[in-house]
Amino acid sequence: MVEAGMESTGTNTASEQPGAAPDLDLVTVPTRQGLEAVDIIRRAASKAGGVGPVLHDGSGDTLGFLVPSGTADAWDLPGSACTQTNGRGMRFGDAAASPTAGATGWLLPPEAVGPVTDPDVLRAALGEAARLIEAADNCR
C-alpha cells in the first residue's frame, strides 16, 4: 500500500481503493549508470523536480526507477528497459514484493523522496550519465 506521507503529482494512476497497489512502470538500468543519474537528478532537482523511489536488485547489477504508468509505451532509451507493472506487487512498504526478480531493496525509499521520477528528467539524466561514464572510461 502507498504510505500516507506520499504526495500525488497527478501523474500516476493509483487506484482509489484503500490498500490498492499503484499502477507504475519501472525503468531498469545498469547500476553504475543509475547511480550517476541519481546524482545528476539530485543536483538539478531545483530546476527539474527530484528523483522518486529507486530499487536495487540483490546482485547489485541494476537499479529500478519508479515512473508514471504509461511510460513503458514510449520508452526506447538504449541500455535500459521500462516494464509495465500494472500494480503487480508494487507495495511501497515492501520492496521484496517488487516486480523485479531476486532480492531487492530500496536505494531511495518512497518516504524519503518524491512520488515518482519524471520520465523526461530520467531520460536526460541517463543520457548525461552514459556520456560521463564513457568519458571517464576513455581517460583510463
KOLBA-778417 format. One line per field, with one value per atom (N, C-alpha, C): residue number from 1; atom name; x, y, z. Coordinates in pm, 1 decimal, always signed. Example, Ala and Ser with C-alpha at 12.3 -4.5 7.8 and 13.67 -1.06 7.14 Angstrom:
// KOLBA-778417
num = (1|1|1|2|2|2)
atome = (N|CA|C|N|CA|C)
u = (+1319.0|+1230.0|+1320.0|+1285.0|+1367.0|+1290.0)
v = (-569.0|-450.0|-330.0|-225.0|-106.0|+3.0)
w = (+780.0|+780.0|+780.0|+708.0|+714.0|+787.0)
//
This chain:
// KOLBA-778417
num = (1|1|1|2|2|2|3|3|3|4|4|4|5|5|5|6|6|6|7|7|7|8|8|8|9|9|9|10|10|10|11|11|11|12|12|12|13|13|13|14|14|14|15|15|15|16|16|16|17|17|17|18|18|18|19|19|19|20|20|20|21|21|21|22|22|22|23|23|23|24|24|24|25|25|25|26|26|26|27|27|27|28|28|28|29|29|29|30|30|30|31|31|31|32|32|32|33|33|33|34|34|34|35|35|35|36|36|36|37|37|37|38|38|38|39|39|39|40|40|40|41|41|41|42|42|42|43|43|43|44|44|44|45|45|45|46|46|46|47|47|47|48|48|48|49|49|49|50|50|50|51|51|51|52|52|52|53|53|53|54|54|54|55|55|55|56|56|56|57|57|57|58|58|58|59|59|59|60|60|60|61|61|61|62|62|62|63|63|63|64|64|64|65|65|65|66|66|66|67|67|67|68|68|68|69|69|69|70|70|70|71|71|71|72|72|72|73|73|73|74|74|74|75|75|75|76|76|76|77|77|77|78|78|78|79|79|79|80|80|80|81|81|81|82|82|82|83|83|83|84|84|84|85|85|85|86|86|86|87|87|87|88|88|88|89|89|89|90|90|90|91|91|91|92|92|92|93|93|93|94|94|94|95|95|95|96|96|96|97|97|97|98|98|98|99|99|99|100|100|100|101|101|101|102|102|102|103|103|103|104|104|104|105|105|105|106|106|106|107|107|107|108|108|108|109|109|109|110|110|110|111|111|111|112|112|112|113|113|113|114|114|114|115|115|115|116|116|116|117|117|117|118|118|118|119|119|119|120|120|120|121|121|121|122|122|122|123|123|123|124|124|124|125|125|125|126|126|126|127|127|127|128|128|128|129|129|129|130|130|130|131|131|131|132|132|132|133|133|133|134|134|134|135|135|135|136|136|136|137|137|137|138|138|138|139|139|139|140|140|140)
atome = (N|CA|C|N|CA|C|N|CA|C|N|CA|C|N|CA|C|N|CA|C|N|CA|C|N|CA|C|N|CA|C|N|CA|C|N|CA|C|N|CA|C|N|CA|C|N|CA|C|N|CA|C|N|CA|C|N|CA|C|N|CA|C|N|CA|C|N|CA|C|N|CA|C|N|CA|C|N|CA|C|N|CA|C|N|CA|C|N|CA|C|N|CA|C|N|CA|C|N|CA|C|N|CA|C|N|CA|C|N|CA|C|N|CA|C|N|CA|C|N|CA|C|N|CA|C|N|CA|C|N|CA|C|N|CA|C|N|CA|C|N|CA|C|N|CA|C|N|CA|C|N|CA|C|N|CA|C|N|CA|C|N|CA|C|N|CA|C|N|CA|C|N|CA|C|N|CA|C|N|CA|C|N|CA|C|N|CA|C|N|CA|C|N|CA|C|N|CA|C|N|CA|C|N|CA|C|N|CA|C|N|CA|C|N|CA|C|N|CA|C|N|CA|C|N|CA|C|N|CA|C|N|CA|C|N|CA|C|N|CA|C|N|CA|C|N|CA|C|N|CA|C|N|CA|C|N|CA|C|N|CA|C|N|CA|C|N|CA|C|N|CA|C|N|CA|C|N|CA|C|N|CA|C|N|CA|C|N|CA|C|N|CA|C|N|CA|C|N|CA|C|N|CA|C|N|CA|C|N|CA|C|N|CA|C|N|CA|C|N|CA|C|N|CA|C|N|CA|C|N|CA|C|N|CA|C|N|CA|C|N|CA|C|N|CA|C|N|CA|C|N|CA|C|N|CA|C|N|CA|C|N|CA|C|N|CA|C|N|CA|C|N|CA|C|N|CA|C|N|CA|C|N|CA|C|N|CA|C|N|CA|C|N|CA|C|N|CA|C|N|CA|C|N|CA|C|N|CA|C|N|CA|C|N|CA|C|N|CA|C|N|CA|C|N|CA|C|N|CA|C|N|CA|C|N|CA|C|N|CA|C|N|CA|C|N|CA|C|N|CA|C|N|CA|C|N|CA|C|N|CA|C|N|CA|C|N|CA|C|N|CA|C|N|CA|C|N|CA|C|N|CA|C|N|CA|C|N|CA|C)
u = (+82.0|+0.0|+85.9|+38.1|+110.7|+109.2|+224.1|+231.1|+171.1|+120.2|+45.7|+125.1|+257.1|+339.1|+359.6|+313.8|+334.9|+237.5|+290.3|+205.8|+180.4|+63.9|+32.0|+69.2|+128.5|+160.1|+53.9|-40.6|-142.0|-91.7|+32.7|+87.1|+73.2|+54.9|+35.1|-112.9|-149.9|-291.3|-326.6|-282.9|-311.9|-462.5|-504.1|-646.0|-695.4|-821.0|-879.3|-912.8|-900.3|-934.6|-826.9|-867.1|-767.9|-684.2|-552.8|-463.8|-428.6|-482.5|-452.9|-311.2|-246.6|-113.3|-123.9|-35.8|-42.6|+3.9|-49.6|-1.8|+116.6|+234.7|+357.4|+436.4|+529.3|+621.7|+758.6|+846.6|+978.5|+1084.1|+1169.7|+1281.8|+1403.4|+1461.0|+1580.0|+1702.1|+1812.0|+1938.0|+2052.8|+2169.6|+2287.2|+2314.7|+2361.0|+2380.1|+2467.7|+2579.4|+2671.7|+2602.3|+2531.8|+2460.6|+2347.7|+2278.9|+2169.8|+2215.7|+2328.9|+2381.1|+2422.7|+2485.7|+2521.0|+2394.4|+2291.2|+2166.2|+2101.7|+2104.4|+2050.2|+2122.2|+2255.6|+2333.1|+2298.3|+2286.2|+2253.3|+2117.0|+2018.6|+1883.3|+1881.6|+1950.0|+1953.2|+2018.7|+2125.0|+2191.1|+2100.2|+2017.0|+1930.1|+1788.0|+1764.4|+1629.4|+1553.8|+1621.5|+1551.3|+1497.3|+1557.3|+1513.2|+1413.4|+1427.2|+1352.2|+1272.3|+1257.7|+1189.3|+1289.4|+1257.5|+1352.7|+1338.3|+1424.8|+1421.3|+1319.6|+1246.3|+1148.3|+1211.8|+1129.3|+1181.7|+1267.8|+1376.3|+1468.0|+1494.7|+1476.3|+1504.4|+1641.3|+1705.8|+1826.7|+1803.1|+1862.8|+1847.0|+1951.1|+1926.2|+2014.3|+2153.4|+2168.4|+2300.2|+2381.1|+2316.4|+2385.2|+2405.8|+2338.9|+2357.2|+2272.5|+2153.5|+2062.7|+1996.5|+1953.0|+1867.5|+1736.8|+1628.6|+1497.7|+1433.9|+1398.9|+1334.6|+1184.6|+1106.3|+961.5|+922.1|+842.4|+796.4|+646.1|+579.3|+434.7|+393.8|+276.8|+218.4|+206.9|+234.6|+227.6|+363.2|+464.6|+598.1|+652.7|+624.7|+677.6|+630.7|+515.2|+460.9|+553.6|+629.7|+713.4|+861.3|+899.8|+1038.5|+1124.9|+1231.1|+1316.7|+1463.3|+1503.8|+1641.6|+1731.5|+1829.2|+1919.2|+1990.6|+2009.6|+2078.7|+1989.1|+1860.3|+1764.6|+1639.1|+1555.4|+1428.2|+1321.3|+1200.4|+1089.0|+978.0|+935.0|+837.1|+710.1|+596.6|+468.6|+449.1|+417.3|+395.1|+247.4|+161.0|+16.8|-17.6|+60.8|+34.5|+79.4|+140.0|+181.4|+286.5|+245.7|+340.3|+402.0|+360.4|+422.3|+364.1|+404.2|+365.5|+486.6|+474.1|+588.8|+656.2|+584.6|+644.1|+712.8|+707.5|+758.8|+833.9|+960.7|+1039.4|+1055.6|+1047.1|+1063.1|+951.2|+840.3|+727.4|+729.7|+842.7|+852.2|+852.5|+827.6|+821.1|+957.6|+1065.7|+1197.1|+1230.8|+1311.7|+1345.3|+1450.9|+1450.6|+1553.2|+1528.4|+1622.7|+1612.7|+1632.3|+1547.2|+1556.7|+1548.1|+1582.4|+1568.9|+1562.0|+1529.9|+1520.0|+1656.0|+1701.7|+1815.7|+1764.3|+1652.0|+1582.4|+1438.5|+1403.1|+1267.4|+1164.9|+1041.0|+935.5|+918.1|+935.6|+913.5|+1024.6|+1135.4|+1248.0|+1257.7|+1177.5|+1189.4|+1051.6|+1049.4|+924.2|+848.1|+727.9|+639.5|+696.6|+731.8|+794.0|+887.5|+975.5|+1068.6|+1002.8|+1014.3|+961.9|+1040.6|+973.1|+1044.5|+1134.9|+1095.8|+1180.5|+1307.7|+1294.3|+1409.3|+1501.3|+1442.6|+1521.4|+1594.5|+1526.0|+1587.6|+1710.1|+1695.6|+1805.7|+1921.7|+1889.6|+1993.2|+2065.9|+1993.4|+2057.6|+2149.4|+2107.6|+2193.1|+2320.0|+2305.4|+2423.2|+2513.7|+2452.5|+2531.1|+2611.1|+2550.4|+2620.2|+2739.9|+2721.2|+2832.4|+2945.5|+2910.2|+3011.8|+3090.0|+3019.5|+3084.7|+3177.3|+3131.6|+3213.8|+3340.4|+3323.9|+3439.8|+3538.3|+3486.4|+3572.5|+3645.6|+3575.3|+3638.1|+3744.4|+3726.2|+3823.6|+3947.8|+3943.1|+4058.4|+4153.8|+4116.9|+4199.6|+4317.4)
v = (-118.3|+0.0|+124.0|+232.3|+357.8|+418.6|+461.1|+515.9|+654.7|+690.8|+814.8|+939.0|+936.6|+1053.6|+1084.3|+999.9|+1019.6|+1123.5|+1219.4|+1318.7|+1275.2|+1308.2|+1272.5|+1387.4|+1352.1|+1452.6|+1455.5|+1364.0|+1354.3|+1278.8|+1230.6|+1162.1|+1011.6|+955.9|+812.2|+783.6|+662.9|+629.7|+530.3|+558.8|+469.8|+458.3|+339.5|+312.7|+386.5|+420.3|+489.8|+392.8|+263.0|+165.6|+162.6|+163.5|+156.9|+30.2|+44.1|-70.7|-116.8|-52.1|-93.8|-52.4|-137.3|-105.6|-8.0|+91.6|+188.3|+126.5|+175.9|+137.1|+225.5|+167.8|+238.6|+157.3|+220.4|+149.7|+155.3|+65.5|+55.3|+60.2|+162.3|+174.2|+112.5|+9.4|-54.6|-21.2|+3.8|+41.9|-23.8|-33.5|-81.3|+8.8|-50.3|+22.0|+146.1|+133.5|+248.2|+366.9|+342.1|+449.6|+504.3|+416.5|+458.9|+546.4|+510.1|+591.8|+729.9|+734.1|+864.8|+946.5|+881.5|+952.1|+1006.2|+928.1|+975.6|+1103.3|+1103.2|+1222.9|+1341.3|+1316.5|+1423.7|+1483.0|+1397.4|+1446.0|+1522.7|+1472.1|+1541.1|+1678.0|+1689.5|+1819.8|+1918.8|+1870.1|+1957.0|+1963.2|+1907.6|+1894.4|+2026.4|+2134.2|+2262.1|+2309.8|+2263.5|+2305.1|+2208.6|+2079.8|+1981.8|+1881.5|+1900.5|+1800.2|+1696.2|+1626.4|+1534.2|+1391.4|+1310.6|+1167.9|+1101.6|+1007.3|+931.7|+806.1|+713.7|+589.7|+511.0|+453.4|+374.6|+241.8|+133.6|-0.7|-46.4|-132.8|-200.3|-349.5|-424.4|-568.9|-626.1|-744.8|-808.3|-835.2|-855.0|-883.2|-756.3|-640.6|-514.4|-479.0|-549.7|-526.2|-413.5|-392.0|-292.7|-207.3|-89.2|-2.0|+11.9|+30.3|+49.5|+177.9|+265.4|+392.9|+379.9|+414.1|+415.0|+540.1|+519.5|+627.3|+612.4|+715.5|+706.7|+594.9|+541.0|+440.7|+497.5|+415.7|+458.1|+492.4|+508.5|+541.4|+431.5|+306.8|+193.9|+196.5|+255.5|+258.8|+331.0|+428.8|+508.5|+505.5|+419.3|+417.5|+344.5|+410.1|+349.5|+384.7|+410.5|+450.1|+326.0|+319.2|+203.4|+183.0|+57.7|+25.0|+24.0|+47.6|+46.6|-27.1|-58.3|-121.9|-58.4|-50.3|+0.8|-102.7|-144.0|-250.5|-197.3|-236.7|-203.6|-296.0|-239.7|-323.8|-356.5|-271.2|-289.4|-314.6|-253.4|-266.7|-397.6|-487.5|-618.8|-602.7|-623.2|-626.3|-493.0|-382.9|-255.1|-196.1|-251.2|-200.5|-125.7|+5.1|+86.9|+40.4|-11.7|-53.1|-187.3|-256.0|-391.4|-411.7|-372.7|-384.6|-529.0|-621.9|-763.0|-810.7|-738.8|-777.7|-705.3|-643.3|-568.9|-662.9|-609.6|-695.2|-739.8|-694.1|-737.3|-870.7|-947.7|-1081.1|-1073.1|-1170.6|-1179.9|-1085.0|-1085.4|-998.4|-853.3|-767.4|-625.6|-544.5|-419.2|-326.8|-186.0|-93.4|+46.2|+112.5|+171.4|+262.7|+396.5|+441.2|+561.3|+521.5|+504.5|+461.3|+571.8|+532.8|+630.4|+737.7|+702.1|+800.7|+905.1|+882.3|+975.4|+1065.2|+1037.1|+1109.7|+1142.8|+1205.3|+1240.4|+1118.7|+1140.2|+1030.0|+937.3|+986.8|+908.7|+1001.3|+942.9|+1022.3|+1058.0|+1183.4|+1227.9|+1157.6|+1091.1|+1016.3|+1102.5|+1225.7|+1313.5|+1352.2|+1378.4|+1411.1|+1289.3|+1171.0|+1048.6|+1021.4|+1035.9|+1011.9|+1103.2|+1231.1|+1326.3|+1289.6|+1253.4|+1218.6|+1090.7|+993.0|+868.9|+893.7|+981.2|+1017.4|+1085.7|+1180.8|+1250.8|+1154.0|+1063.2|+964.8|+875.5|+832.3|+747.3|+821.3|+949.3|+1028.3|+1046.3|+1071.0|+1085.5|+955.9|+843.8|+714.3|+684.0|+711.4|+688.7|+774.4|+900.5|+990.5|+942.5|+899.9|+851.3|+724.0|+634.7|+509.3|+533.8|+637.3|+668.3|+736.9|+784.6|+852.1|+753.3|+629.5|+529.3|+490.3)
w = (+0.0|+0.0|+0.0|-55.0|-60.9|+78.1|+123.6|+257.9|+263.6|+379.9|+396.7|+362.5|+376.1|+351.0|+203.3|+115.7|-27.3|-80.5|-155.9|-220.2|-362.4|-413.6|-551.2|-643.6|-757.9|-857.8|-965.3|-957.3|-1060.0|-1181.6|-1176.6|-1292.6|-1284.9|-1164.8|-1164.0|-1146.9|-1178.5|-1182.3|-1073.7|-953.4|-842.1|-823.3|-793.9|-773.1|-649.5|-648.3|-534.1|-421.0|-442.7|-340.3|-232.7|-104.8|+2.1|-10.9|+7.0|+2.0|-137.6|-241.0|-377.5|-414.9|-492.5|-540.0|-656.1|-661.3|-770.6|-901.2|-1010.6|-1142.4|-1174.0|-1175.3|-1205.3|-1305.5|-1372.9|-1458.3|-1391.4|-1432.2|-1371.2|-1480.7|-1475.7|-1569.4|-1501.5|-1564.7|-1509.6|-1595.0|-1525.1|-1589.6|-1513.7|-1578.6|-1505.0|-1384.1|-1278.0|-1152.7|-1167.6|-1235.0|-1246.9|-1312.8|-1420.9|-1490.4|-1403.3|-1333.5|-1246.4|-1132.2|-1070.5|-960.7|-1009.2|-1126.6|-1185.6|-1210.6|-1263.9|-1293.5|-1165.9|-1058.7|-930.8|-889.4|-897.8|-861.0|-950.6|-1079.4|-1174.7|-1143.4|-1120.1|-1090.4|-959.1|-859.7|-729.8|-740.8|-820.2|-836.3|-907.7|-999.2|-1077.8|-1022.0|-904.8|-850.9|-842.7|-813.6|-801.0|-935.6|-1044.7|-1177.7|-1240.7|-1212.1|-1290.2|-1208.3|-1079.9|-999.6|-953.2|-848.1|-788.4|-835.9|-780.9|-810.9|-719.5|-773.4|-696.1|-638.2|-592.8|-534.4|-634.7|-581.9|-664.4|-593.4|-666.6|-616.8|-664.8|-586.3|-634.5|-622.3|-714.2|-706.7|-611.3|-565.3|-468.0|-520.8|-650.9|-707.5|-730.6|-723.9|-744.5|-890.6|-980.5|-1123.5|-1179.6|-1122.8|-1179.8|-1072.1|-1117.7|-1037.1|-1112.3|-1039.1|-1099.9|-1049.8|-1143.3|-1112.1|-1132.4|-1031.5|-1047.8|-1124.7|-1229.9|-1317.6|-1335.8|-1387.2|-1404.0|-1499.6|-1473.2|-1561.6|-1702.3|-1802.0|-1941.1|-1999.1|-1914.0|-1961.4|-2052.4|-2019.8|-2097.1|-2241.9|-2267.7|-2403.6|-2501.7|-2453.8|-2543.9|-2505.6|-2412.2|-2366.4|-2469.1|-2515.9|-2617.6|-2597.2|-2475.3|-2447.4|-2446.3|-2538.0|-2541.6|-2408.4|-2372.0|-2247.7|-2125.9|-2146.0|-2034.9|-2079.7|-1982.9|-2013.8|-1926.3|-1977.5|-1898.6|-1902.3|-1786.4|-1771.1|-1707.9|-1763.9|-1701.9|-1582.9|-1467.6|-1350.4|-1331.9|-1383.0|-1363.9|-1218.3|-1127.7|-984.9|-924.9|-1003.8|-952.7|-844.4|-721.8|-613.0|-575.0|-634.7|-604.8|-477.3|-368.2|-237.8|-184.1|-172.3|-135.4|-8.0|+85.4|+211.5|+204.8|+90.7|+82.3|-48.3|-52.1|-175.3|-217.1|-124.7|-160.5|-251.1|-255.2|-340.0|-473.3|-505.8|-631.1|-749.5|-872.3|-988.8|-1039.7|-978.9|-1024.4|-961.5|-1030.0|-981.0|-871.9|-783.5|-680.9|-566.2|-474.2|-357.4|-400.2|-350.3|-382.3|-255.0|-266.8|-156.2|-211.3|-125.5|-167.7|-158.3|-266.8|-262.3|-209.8|-266.7|-220.1|-191.7|-65.3|-31.5|-55.6|-81.2|-111.6|-5.4|+120.7|+226.9|+233.0|+163.3|+168.2|+44.7|-58.3|-185.0|-240.0|-356.8|-422.3|-470.3|-523.2|-562.0|-669.4|-784.6|-891.3|-967.6|-1045.9|-1125.3|-1257.8|-1297.7|-1426.0|-1536.3|-1631.2|-1735.0|-1822.2|-1851.3|-1932.8|-1857.2|-1729.2|-1644.9|-1636.6|-1619.4|-1610.7|-1741.2|-1852.6|-1984.0|-2002.6|-1970.7|-1985.0|-1891.2|-1768.0|-1670.7|-1710.7|-1762.0|-1805.9|-1925.1|-2015.6|-2129.1|-2083.9|-1992.2|-1939.3|-1864.2|-1786.2|-1711.2|-1806.0|-1914.8|-2012.5|-2072.2|-2102.3|-2157.8|-2055.3|-1929.4|-1824.4|-1804.8|-1804.1|-1785.9|-1903.0|-2023.9|-2141.8|-2136.7|-2099.3|-2090.5|-1983.0|-1868.4|-1761.0|-1802.7|-1870.1|-1914.5|-2020.9|-2103.2|-2208.5|-2154.3|-2029.6|-1969.3|-1902.5|-1895.0|-1826.0|-1907.8)
//
